[in-house]
Amino acid sequence: MARKNKRLQENIQKKTAEKRKQEDALLQDGGFQDVGELSAVIEPEHEGAAPSRKRRHTSWEDEEQVYELKPRKIQNNEENMVEGLPIKINGMVARNMVERQIRKKNATKQGDDVTNESTSEEEEEEETINGAETKADVDAEENNEEEPDTEETIVALKEEIADLVEKIMENAEENTSALTRLCKMADSKNPNTCKFSMLSLVTVFRSIIPGYRIRPLSDTEKKEKVSKEVASLRTFEQNLVINYKHYIGLLTKLSKVPNNDDPLKVSLGVLAMQATNHLASNVSHFNFRGDVINILVRRVCKPNLNADPAAIPTIRTIETLFNDDDEGAISLEILRTMSKVVKVRNFNVEESVLNMILSLDILHDYDPNSKAEEEEATRATRLKKKDRVHLSKKQKKARKEMRDIEDEMQKAELVVSAEMREKNQAEILKIVLTMYLNILKSGNNRLVGSVLEGLSKFGNMASFDLLGDFLEVMKEIISDTDLDNLSPTEIRKFLLCIVSAFSLTSNNQHMKINMDLSTFVNALYTLLPCLAFDADIELSHKSLRLADPLNDEYIKPSVNVSTTAELLLKALDHTFFRSKSGTTERATAFTKRIYMCIEHTPEKTSVALLKFVDKLMNRYPEIGGLYSTEDRIGNGKFNMETDVLTRSNAGAATLWENVLLSKHYCPAVVKGVTSLSTRSKEFSN
């Protein structure tokens, strides 16, 4: 046996020496350039060694020596393997090694939400193995991004997304990995994967987002020990906020695509805006609301919204947010963003963007002077020192503690205090009026009508500091207008300017001052004949009408709030009944010119003007003398052509139009004219 082993050792040494000689020869020839030659040299030796292994299979030493001649194979590194449940193969139990999936934890870097230190490493590994996506899935997704989608792949993609959505809907806390997977698919370069995943996430987030805003935990809260249920909830909230932030970032990137870009990217941008509109309407209370509002505002603040199919839905979404906002926080955030964007774009935006401000519901009950009145009332009702009830230090301390408890309970119940609401209202009004003033000073003629519409609604809330600036700018607008050639749009802007000026000064009763508005009164007197020949005086943008065959371009008014006739009546009412601008001379001159207009205005406007004259006669009975055709003592004659009210000499005029209007085709007009003529005799007597 010893001889046999010695002989075997000599054979092995001999073969090893021959192999070394062959390798040295290869190195001298230029290195291992041809792997085939080396394998050809080695293969015969393996074939020759096989018979010897068969002959010496009974000896353990022989098998050990033959094993040394076999080529080595690199085994899998068990450091990256995790042992799973054993499996049974051919009746024998075998080990089951599963490749470990290393998950990147961005949550610890972001620090935005809650982490639970009590979670064990075994639970993390189990969650990673069972829930995370496998490497094969990632490789398959990357390959699909390069290959064109077929009908089968699209169906498979939809089924996969449906499965992920179903898992999340069933139990969102235990299937956060499915949410992460869906968010990664939405960021795919494949357009179909991106589109389907992005739209499905809208429904998912609307369903799983809680009714409160998730705040980051303090250091004390992170260190304290919590129950398993609380830890699970915190982990879910952390993953929810991270994935939602990633999703909002994706929507921001897609929504910034220009309208003249690649059609595929443009369509994805429209879908991204559709998703943003749904989120803004349903989860505006949740985190990253500022980012969502930024997407909406920047999308609509463009010079040409007609080329953007997502513009109108986005505008409606913002108007809905304005209408439904009772606290004022959302409206304030939108207006702050809008003010910055409009200023950066040098006011090069559409009218419809500013018209959204008219949907503000938070300002409908705001009175900027109420706070001063309340302070005066509080000061008046404050008890004198001798009338106060004496309280000890202990009682004062107890009362203070009770007030603190009430404040804490109010915050805990999420009740918005009246002071906070008034603070938001004051800030909103300041932003709106400042933006309006900057637009008027910039000389942007496209936005003047929209600004004046807003001032006619919110102008009466303006402070004294802004009042003078607004009036000066409006006087410049009136002085720069050519009254000889006024289009219907320019007539409306001119009339809006007058109404806005009176609206701004309508709170003079609080300011204890009188404003000189003669410029606007004279402008209204000059504008009356132009209004009489406006064919659309009773029509708004919503009115049904035939298109003008000579004009292909239809210009709608700034806002469908009031018709031109309604604005005229509002301006007349401001002049004589809501301000101190009315005098007997002005009432007489306006009555004569109003009767001249009634000859040409439609019947509804004519009836409304006759009712105004009736109201005016009650306040200024002297105008009843205009109805008399008998000889009266007068100084000079009436100047019908002048547009200067003081030079018209209206006291010498006669309402001869009353005779023509008594033959009017409308019975209501005839009835009104006859009634006024009868009443004038009573005043003259």
C-alpha positions in Angstrom: 0.0 0.0 0.0 2.9 2.4 0.8 4.5 1.6 -2.6 1.2 2.4 -4.3 0.9 5.7 -2.6 4.5 6.6 -3.4 4.0 5.7 -7.0 0.9 7.9 -7.1 2.7 10.8 -5.6 5.4 10.6 -8.2 2.9 10.5 -11.0 1.2 13.7 -9.6 4.6 15.5 -9.3 5.5 14.5 -12.9 2.2 15.8 -14.3 2.5 19.1 -12.3 6.1 19.7 -13.6 4.9 19.1 -17.2 2.0 21.6 -16.7 4.3 24.3 -15.4 6.6 23.8 -18.5 3.6 24.3 -20.8 2.5 27.4 -18.9 6.1 28.9 -19.1 6.1 28.2 -22.8 2.8 30.1 -23.2 4.2 33.1 -21.2 7.2 33.2 -23.5 5.0 33.2 -26.6 3.0 36.3 -25.4 0.8 35.3 -22.5 -2.6 33.6 -22.3 -3.8 35.1 -25.6 -5.6 32.0 -26.8 -7.7 30.4 -24.1 -8.7 27.6 -26.5 -5.1 26.3 -26.8 -4.8 26.1 -23.0 -8.0 24.2 -22.6 -6.9 21.9 -25.4 -3.8 21.1 -23.6 -5.5 20.5 -20.3 -8.5 18.4 -21.6 -6.5 15.3 -22.7 -5.0 15.1 -19.2 -8.5 15.1 -17.7 -9.5 12.4 -20.1 -6.5 10.4 -19.3 -7.0 10.8 -15.6 -10.5 9.5 -15.6 -9.6 5.8 -16.0 -7.2 6.0 -13.1 -10.0 7.5 -10.9 -12.2 4.5 -11.8 -9.5 2.0 -10.9 -8.8 3.6 -7.6 -12.3 4.5 -6.4 -12.0 2.2 -3.4 -9.2 4.2 -1.8 -10.0 7.5 0.0 -6.5 8.8 -0.7 -7.0 8.2 -4.4 -10.2 10.1 -4.4 -8.6 13.0 -2.5 -5.8 13.2 -5.0 -8.1 13.1 -8.0 -10.3 15.9 -6.4 -7.2 18.1 -6.4 -7.0 17.8 -10.2 -10.6 19.0 -10.7 -11.1 22.6 -11.8 -12.3 24.9 -9.0 -15.8 26.6 -9.2 -16.5 29.9 -7.3 -19.4 29.3 -5.0 -22.0 32.0 -4.1 -21.0 34.2 -1.2 -23.2 33.3 1.7 -22.9 36.8 3.1 -25.5 37.9 0.6 -27.7 34.9 1.2 -30.5 34.3 3.6 -31.6 30.9 4.6 -35.2 30.3 4.0 -37.5 27.3 4.8 -36.0 23.9 3.9 -37.3 22.2 0.8 -37.6 18.4 0.0 -35.9 17.2 -3.3 -36.1 13.5 -4.3 -37.1 12.5 -0.8 -34.2 14.4 0.8 -34.3 17.6 2.8 -32.1 20.4 1.3 -31.2 23.9 2.3 -33.0 26.8 0.6 -30.8 29.8 0.3 -32.4 33.1 -0.9 -30.5 36.1 -2.1 -30.7 39.0 0.3 -32.3 42.2 -1.0 -30.6 45.3 0.3 -33.1 48.1 0.5 -32.0 51.7 0.4 -33.5 53.6 3.3 -33.9 57.2 2.3 -36.2 57.8 5.2 -33.4 58.2 7.7 -31.7 60.8 5.5 -34.8 62.9 4.9 -35.7 63.1 8.6 -39.2 64.4 7.7 -41.1 61.8 9.5 -41.2 59.2 12.1 -38.9 56.2 12.6 -39.3 53.6 15.3 -36.2 52.4 17.0 -37.9 49.4 18.6 -38.3 47.6 15.3 -35.9 44.6 15.3 -33.5 43.7 12.5 -35.2 40.4 11.9 -38.5 42.2 11.1 -36.8 44.6 8.7 -35.1 41.7 6.9 -38.4 39.8 6.6 -40.2 42.8 5.3 -37.4 43.5 2.8 -37.5 39.9 1.5 -41.3 39.6 1.3 -42.2 43.1 0.1 -39.4 44.7 -1.8 -39.1 44.4 -5.6 -36.7 41.8 -6.8 -33.7 42.5 -9.0 -35.3 40.6 -11.8 -38.3 42.9 -11.7 -36.1 45.9 -12.0 -34.2 44.5 -14.9 -37.4 43.6 -16.7 -38.7 47.1 -16.2 -35.6 48.6 -17.6 -35.7 46.4 -20.6 -39.4 47.3 -21.2 -38.5 51.0 -21.3 -36.4 50.4 -24.4 -38.7 47.9 -26.2 -42.0 49.1 -27.7 -45.1 48.1 -25.9 -47.4 45.5 -27.4 -51.0 44.7 -26.5 -49.9 41.8 -24.3 -47.4 43.9 -22.4 -49.9 46.7 -21.8 -52.5 44.2 -20.5 -49.8 42.7 -18.2 -48.9 46.2 -17.0 -52.5 47.0 -16.2 -52.9 43.8 -14.3 -49.7 44.5 -12.3 -50.9 48.0 -11.4 -54.3 46.7 -10.5 -52.7 44.1 -8.1 -50.6 46.8 -6.4 -53.6 49.1 -6.0 -55.7 46.3 -4.6 -53.0 45.4 -2.0 -52.7 49.1 -0.9 -56.5 49.5 -0.7 -56.9 46.3 1.4 -54.3 47.2 4.0 -52.2 50.3 3.3 -50.1 49.9 6.5 -48.9 46.4 5.7 -48.3 47.1 2.0 -46.2 50.2 2.0 -43.8 48.4 -0.3 -46.5 48.2 -3.0 -47.0 52.0 -2.7 -43.2 52.5 -3.1 -43.2 50.2 -6.1 -46.1 52.1 -7.7 -44.4 55.4 -7.2 -41.2 54.1 -8.8 -43.2 52.9 -11.8 -44.8 56.3 -12.2 -41.2 57.7 -12.6 -40.5 55.2 -15.4 -39.2 56.3 -18.8 -41.8 54.1 -20.4 -44.7 56.5 -21.2 -47.4 53.8 -20.7 -46.0 52.7 -17.4 -45.7 56.4 -16.3 -49.2 57.2 -17.4 -51.1 54.3 -15.9 -49.1 54.4 -12.6 -49.5 58.2 -12.3 -53.3 58.1 -12.7 -53.8 55.2 -10.4 -51.8 56.9 -7.7 -54.4 59.7 -7.6 -57.1 57.3 -6.4 -54.7 55.6 -4.1 -53.6 58.8 -2.3 -57.1 60.1 -2.1 -58.1 56.9 -0.3 -55.2 56.4 2.1 -54.3 60.0 3.0 -55.6 60.8 6.5 -57.8 63.7 7.4 -54.9 65.5 9.2 -51.5 66.9 8.4 -48.6 64.7 9.4 -46.0 66.6 11.3 -42.4 65.4 12.1 -41.8 64.0 15.5 -39.7 65.8 18.1 -36.6 64.3 19.5 -38.4 63.4 22.7 -41.1 61.6 20.8 -38.6 59.6 18.8 -36.8 58.4 22.0 -39.9 57.3 23.9 -41.0 53.7 23.7 -44.3 53.1 22.0 -46.6 50.2 21.4 -46.4 48.0 18.3 -49.6 49.6 16.9 -48.2 53.1 17.3 -44.9 52.1 15.8 -46.7 50.6 12.8 -48.7 53.7 12.3 -45.6 55.9 12.4 -43.8 53.8 9.9 -46.8 54.0 7.6 -47.0 57.8 7.9 -43.3 58.1 7.2 -43.5 56.0 4.0 -46.7 57.8 3.0 -45.1 61.2 3.2 -42.0 60.2 1.4 -43.8 58.6 -1.5 -46.3 61.5 -1.7 -43.4 64.0 -1.8 -41.8 61.9 -4.6 -45.1 61.9 -6.5 -45.6 65.7 -6.2 -42.0 66.1 -7.5 -42.9 64.0 -10.5 -46.0 66.0 -11.2 -44.0 69.2 -10.9 -41.4 68.0 -13.4 -44.1 66.8 -15.9 -46.2 69.9 -15.7 -43.3 72.2 -16.7 -43.3 70.9 -20.3 -43.9 73.7 -22.8 -46.9 73.3 -25.2 -44.6 73.2 -28.3 -42.5 70.3 -27.0 -42.8 66.7 -28.0 -46.5 65.7 -28.2 -45.9 62.7 -26.0 -44.4 64.9 -23.2 -47.2 67.4 -23.7 -49.8 64.7 -23.2 -48.0 63.5 -20.0 -48.0 67.1 -18.8 -51.7 67.4 -19.3 -52.3 64.2 -17.4 -50.0 65.4 -14.6 -52.2 68.6 -14.4 -55.3 66.5 -14.3 -53.8 64.5 -11.4 -52.8 67.7 -9.6 -56.3 69.2 -9.9 -57.8 66.1 -8.3 -55.3 66.2 -5.4 -55.8 69.9 -4.9 -59.6 69.5 -4.7 -59.6 66.5 -2.3 -56.4 66.6 -0.2 -55.6 70.3 0.1 -55.2 69.8 3.9 -52.3 67.4 3.6 -48.6 68.0 3.5 -46.8 69.8 0.6 -49.9 71.9 -0.2 -47.6 74.7 -1.2 -46.0 72.6 -3.9 -49.4 71.6 -5.3 -50.5 75.3 -5.4 -47.3 76.2 -7.1 -48.0 73.7 -9.9 -51.5 75.1 -10.4 -50.6 78.8 -10.4 -47.5 78.5 -12.6 -49.5 76.5 -15.2 -52.2 79.2 -15.6 -49.9 82.2 -15.4 -49.0 82.1 -19.1 -49.6 84.5 -21.9 -51.6 82.1 -24.2 -53.9 79.8 -22.3 -55.9 78.9 -25.4 -53.1 76.5 -26.5 -53.2 74.6 -23.2 -56.0 72.1 -22.8 -55.3 71.9 -19.0 -55.8 75.7 -18.4 -59.6 75.8 -18.0 -59.8 72.9 -15.6 -57.0 74.3 -13.5 -58.7 77.7 -13.4 -61.9 76.1 -12.2 -60.0 74.2 -9.5 -58.5 77.4 -8.1 -61.9 79.1 -8.2 -63.3 76.1 -6.3 -60.6 76.4 -3.7 -61.4 80.1 -3.3 -65.1 79.4 -2.9 -64.8 76.6 -0.4 -62.1 78.3 1.8 -63.7 79.3 5.1 -60.5 79.8 7.0 -58.5 81.9 4.5 -55.3 79.9 4.8 -55.5 78.3 1.3 -56.7 81.5 -0.4 -53.8 83.4 1.2 -51.3 80.8 0.0 -52.6 80.9 -3.5 -52.6 84.7 -3.7 -49.0 84.9 -2.4 -47.8 82.6 -5.1 -49.9 84.3 -7.8 -48.6 87.7 -6.8 -45.0 86.6 -7.1 -45.5 84.7 -10.4 -47.5 87.6 -12.1 -44.8 90.1 -11.1 -42.0 87.9 -12.3 -43.8 87.5 -15.7 -44.2 91.3 -15.9 -48.0 91.0 -15.8 -48.0 89.2 -19.1 -50.9 86.9 -18.2 -54.5 86.4 -19.3 -57.5 88.2 -17.9 -59.0 85.0 -16.7 -56.2 84.6 -14.2 -57.1 87.8 -12.4 -60.8 87.0 -12.8 -60.2 84.0 -10.4 -59.8 86.5 -7.6 -63.5 87.5 -7.9 -64.3 84.0 -6.6 -62.9 84.8 -3.2 -65.5 84.0 -0.7 -63.4 84.8 2.4 -63.9 88.6 1.9 -67.7 88.7 1.6 -68.1 89.5 5.3 -64.9 91.4 6.0 -65.1 94.9 7.3 -61.7 96.5 7.9 -63.2 99.1 10.1 -65.0 96.7 12.4 -61.9 96.1 14.5 -61.5 99.8 15.3 -65.1 100.0 16.2 -64.8 97.0 18.5 -61.8 98.6 20.2 -63.7 101.8 20.8 -66.7 99.8 22.1 -64.4 97.8 24.4 -62.7 101.0 25.6 -66.1 102.6 26.3 -67.4 99.6 28.2 -64.2 99.1 30.2 -64.9 99.2 33.9 -63.4 101.9 35.9 -60.9 101.0 38.6 -63.4 101.7 41.4 -66.1 99.5 39.8 -63.8 96.5 39.3 -64.2 93.4 41.5 -61.2 92.8 43.7 -59.4 89.5 43.0 -56.7 88.0 45.1 -53.4 86.7 43.6 -54.6 83.2 43.8 -57.8 84.0 42.0 -56.0 85.9 39.3 -53.6 83.0 38.8 -56.5 80.5 38.6 -58.3 82.7 36.0 -55.1 82.9 33.9 -54.7 79.1 34.0 -58.3 78.7 32.9 -57.7 81.0 29.9 -54.6 79.0 29.0 -56.6 75.7 29.2 -59.3 77.1 27.0 -56.7 78.2 24.4 -55.2 74.8 24.4 -58.6 73.1 24.0 -59.4 75.4 21.1 -56.1 74.5 19.3 -56.7 70.8 20.0 -60.1 70.9 18.5 -58.7 72.6 15.4 -61.2 75.5 15.7 -60.2 78.5 13.7 -60.5 81.6 15.9 -62.1 84.7 14.6 -58.9 86.6 15.1 -56.9 84.3 12.8 -59.6 84.5 10.2 -59.6 88.3 10.3 -55.8 88.3 10.1 -56.0 86.1 6.9 -58.7 88.4 5.5 -56.5 91.5 6.1 -53.5 89.9 4.5 -55.5 88.7 1.5 -57.1 92.1 0.9 -53.7 93.8 1.1 -52.2 91.4 -1.5 -55.1 91.8 -3.9 -55.2 95.6 -3.8 -51.5 95.9 -4.1 -51.5 93.6 -7.1 -54.3 95.6 -8.7 -52.4 98.9 -8.1 -49.2 97.5 -9.7 -51.1 96.3 -12.7 -52.8 99.7 -13.2 -49.4 101.5 -12.9 -47.8 99.1 -15.4 -50.2 100.4 -18.1 -51.2 96.9 -19.2 -54.4 97.6 -21.2 -55.4 94.0 -21.4 -55.8 93.6 -17.6 -57.4 97.0 -16.9 -60.9 95.7 -17.3 -60.3 92.7 -15.0 -58.7 95.0 -12.3 -61.6 97.4 -12.4 -64.0 94.5 -12.0 -62.1 93.5 -8.9 -62.0 97.1 -7.5 -65.7 97.5 -8.0 -66.2 94.5 -5.7 -63.4 94.9 -3.2 -62.5 98.6 -3.5 -64.7 99.7 -0.7 -62.4 97.8 1.7 -59.3 99.7 0.6 -57.3 101.6 3.2 -56.7 105.3 3.1 -53.1 104.8 2.1 -54.1 103.0 -1.2 -57.1 105.1 -1.9 -55.3 108.2 -3.2 -53.0 106.1 -5.5 -56.0 104.3 -7.0 -57.9 107.5 -7.7 -54.9 109.2 -9.3 -54.4 106.2 -11.6 -58.1 106.1 -12.6 -58.1 109.8 -13.4 -55.2 109.2 -15.7 -57.1 106.4 -17.4 -60.1 108.7 -18.0 -58.0 111.6 -19.3 -56.1 109.3 -21.7 -59.3 107.8 -23.2 -60.5 109.1 -26.6 -64.3 109.6 -26.2 -64.9 110.2 -29.9 -64.2 106.6 -30.9 -65.2 104.1 -28.1 -65.7 100.4 -28.8 -68.1 98.4 -26.6 -65.1 97.0 -24.7 -63.6 100.4 -24.1 -67.1 101.7 -23.0 -67.3 99.0 -20.4 -63.8 99.7 -19.1 -64.6 103.4 -18.9 -67.7 102.7 -17.0 -65.9 100.2 -14.7 -63.4 102.9 -13.9 -66.2 105.2 -12.7 -67.9 102.6 -10.6 -64.6 101.5 -9.1 -63.8 105.1 -8.1 -67.1 105.5 -6.3 -66.7 102.0 -4.7 -63.3 102.9 -3.3 -64.7 106.0 -1.6 -67.9 104.5 -0.4 -66.5 104.0 3.1 -65.9 107.6 3.7 -68.3 107.6 6.6 -65.6 105.8 8.5 -62.7 108.0 7.3 -64.6 111.2 8.2 -63.4 112.9 4.9 -65.0 114.0 1.7 -63.4 113.2 -1.7 -63.7 115.3 -4.8 -65.2 113.0 -7.5 -66.2 115.6 -10.0 -63.9 114.2 -12.6 -65.8 110.9 -12.5 -69.2 112.6 -12.4 -68.4 114.6 -15.6 -67.0 111.4 -17.2 -70.3 109.6 -16.6 -72.2 112.5 -18.0 -70.0 112.4 -21.1 -70.4 108.7 -21.5 -74.3 108.6 -21.5 -74.8 109.2 -25.3 -72.2 106.5 -26.1 -74.0 104.0 -23.9 -77.3 104.7 -25.7 -76.0 103.4 -29.0 -74.4 100.2 -27.5 -76.2 97.2 -29.0 -74.9 94.9 -26.3 -75.9 97.1 -23.4 -78.2 94.3 -21.9 -76.2 91.3 -23.0 -73.5 89.4 -21.1 -71.0 86.7 -22.2 -73.6 84.1 -21.3 -76.4 85.6 -23.5 -77.3 83.7 -26.6 -76.8 85.7 -29.8 -75.8 85.4 -33.4 -72.2 86.0 -34.4 -71.4 89.2 -36.2 -70.7 88.2 -39.8 -68.4 91.2 -40.2 -66.3 90.4 -37.1 -64.8 86.9 -36.8 -63.3 87.7 -33.4 -65.6 87.8 -30.4 -64.4 89.7 -27.4 -66.0 88.7 -24.1 -66.3 91.1 -21.2 -63.8 90.8 -18.3 -66.2 89.0 -16.0 -69.8 87.8 -16.4 -70.8 89.8 -13.3 -72.8 92.7 -14.6 -74.1 93.9 -18.0 -73.3 97.4 -19.2 -76.8 98.6 -18.3 -76.4 97.3 -14.7 -73.0 99.1 -14.4 -74.6 102.3 -15.6 -77.4 102.1 -13.0 -74.8 101.3 -10.4 -72.8 104.4 -11.3 -75.8 106.6 -11.2 -76.8 105.2 -7.9 -73.3 105.9 -6.5 -73.3 109.4 -7.8 -76.6 110.6 -6.3 -77.4 108.2 -3.4 -74.2 106.7 -2.1 -72.0 109.7 -2.1 -72.2 113.5 -1.6 -71.6 114.1 -5.3 -75.2 114.8 -6.1 -76.6 118.3 -6.5 -79.7 119.9 -8.0 -77.8 121.2 -11.0 -76.3 117.7 -11.7 -79.6 116.0 -11.1 -81.3 118.3 -13.7 -78.6 117.8 -16.3 -78.5 114.0 -15.9 -82.3 113.8 -16.2 -82.3 115.6 -19.5 -79.5 113.4 -20.9 -81.1 110.2 -19.5 -84.3 111.1 -21.4 -82.2 111.6 -24.6 -80.8 108.1 -24.1 -84.1 106.4 -23.5 -85.1 107.2 -27.1 -82.4 104.7 -28.2 -81.9 102.2 -25.4 -83.7 98.7 -25.3 -87.0 98.5 -23.4 -85.6 96.9 -20.2 -82.9 99.5 -19.9 -85.5 102.3 -20.6 -87.8 101.1 -17.9 -84.9 100.8 -15.4 -83.8 104.4 -16.3 -87.3 105.7 -15.8 -87.4 104.1 -12.3 -84.2 105.8 -11.5 -85.6 109.2 -12.6 -88.6 108.5 -10.3 -86.3 107.9 -7.4 -84.2 111.0 -8.3 -87.3 113.1 -8.4 -88.2 112.2 -4.8 -84.8 113.5 -3.7 -84.6 116.5 -6.0 -88.2 117.8 -6.6 -86.8 120.7 -8.7 -86.4 118.5 -11.7 -90.2 118.4 -12.0 -90.0 121.8 -13.8 -88.4 120.1 -16.8 -91.7 118.4 -17.7 -93.5 121.8 -18.2 -93.7 123.1 -21.7 -95.2 126.4 -20.6 -93.1 129.6 -20.8 -90.8 129.8 -17.9 -88.3 132.5 -16.8 -84.9 131.2 -17.7 -81.4 132.4 -18.1 -80.1 131.6 -21.6 -80.8 128.3 -23.4 -79.8 124.6 -22.9 -76.5 123.6 -24.6 -77.1 120.0 -25.7 -73.8 119.5 -27.5 -71.4 120.2 -24.7 -70.0 117.4 -22.5 -69.1 119.8 -19.7 -71.9 119.5 -17.1 -71.5 123.0 -15.7 -71.8 124.6 -19.2 -74.9 122.8 -20.3 -77.3 125.2 -18.5 -79.7 122.4 -17.8 -82.1 124.7 -15.9 -83.3 126.1 -19.2 -84.0 122.7 -20.7 -87.4 121.1 -21.5 -88.2 117.4 -21.6 -89.8 117.4 -25.1 -88.7 113.8 -25.4 -91.6 113.0 -23.1 -94.0 113.5 -26.0 -92.2 111.1 -28.2 -91.8 108.5 -25.5 -95.6 108.6 -24.9 -95.9 106.9 -28.3 -93.3 104.2 -27.5 -93.9 100.7 -28.7 -93.4 99.2 -25.2 -96.4 99.6 -22.9 -94.1 99.6 -19.8 -92.2 102.6 -21.1 -95.4 104.5 -21.9 -96.7 103.8 -18.5 -93.5 105.0 -16.8 -93.4 108.2 -18.8 -97.0 109.0 -18.1 -96.5 108.4 -14.4 -93.5 110.7 -14.2 -95.3 113.4 -16.1 -98.2 113.3 -13.7 -96.0 113.4 -10.7 -94.1 116.4 -12.0 -97.3 118.5 -11.9 -97.6 117.7 -8.2 -94.1 118.8 -7.5 -94.5 122.0 -9.6 -97.6 123.0 -7.7 
